[in-house]
Amino acid sequence: MSREALSAQLIEPIPFGYTVLQMAVIISMLRGVNVGAHNRIKMDVLGAICESLGLQDVQTYVQSGNVVFRTKEKDLAKLASRMESAIEQKAGFRPDVILRTTSEMRAAAAKNPFAKRHGIEPSKLLVSFLAEEPEAAAAKKLKDIKADPEELYLNGRELYIYYPNGMARPNVAWMSVIKSLKITGTGRNWNSVLKLLEMAEKLETCV
């Protein structure tokens, strides 16, 4: 399913008769920023860019390009494209922007296949958030990858990878997996996933 098709399903339309426009809380994750010498952007600059687009209650988290905010926009594919263009205009490069609603991030956390296993280290568990759900053929190809000792689990638009020996020298780099799926995505470790969810849920409860 394309990002455009998904966008219509992400946020419930406002029922007829409502006089107050609902504001959805969205989690934005940029791919490949502030990793090396290229694609650098300060978080205060990123926050200001988001505010210039009319996004409200903007909060950033660490340096990997995470933003939580409120928005009236119902078309998330359109919003992601606007954010990519605004970053390109201001910072000189165009990163992929992956968006999730609070409920989608909550569902991603709940689907963690390692949740009931003892000894799992959060810093070694990566969740890759994909722009689209992979086609069946790509998902099947993923199962054929010999990843040992890493473990890979695909569930919808989330790919969970556990690196028991750490991410510094993995047997299978998650970016190579993303390329095999032919879908863009960005990874966050488990600690970051839970923190972003916490921020979004807290923002939802604010009046």
LINKASUL-V93264 format. One line per field, one symbol per residue. phi: phi as a letter, one per 40 degrees, with the letter a starting at -180 (. if undefined). psi: psi as a letter, one per 40 degrees, with the letter a starting at -180 (. if undefined). A space follows every 50 residues. Layout:
# LINKASUL-V93264
phi=???
psi=???
This chain:
# LINKASUL-V93264
phi=.cccccccccbccccchcbbccbccbbbbccgbfcbcbfcaccccccccc cccgcbfcbbafccgbbbabaccccccccdcccdccccccbgabccbbbb cccccccccccdcbdcccgccdcbbbbccccacccdccccccccccbdcc bbbbbgcbbbbbbcbgccbccbcccccdcccgbcabbbccccdccccdcc ccccccc
psi=hidddddeedhhihihehehhihihihhhihfifdaeifhhidddddddd deeeiifhhihaeefhhhiiiehdgdddddddddddddddeeigihhhii idddddddddeheedehiehhdeehhhhhidihiiddddddddehgehei hhhhhbehhhhhgdeiedgidhhdddddddefhiiiihiddddddddddd ddddeh.
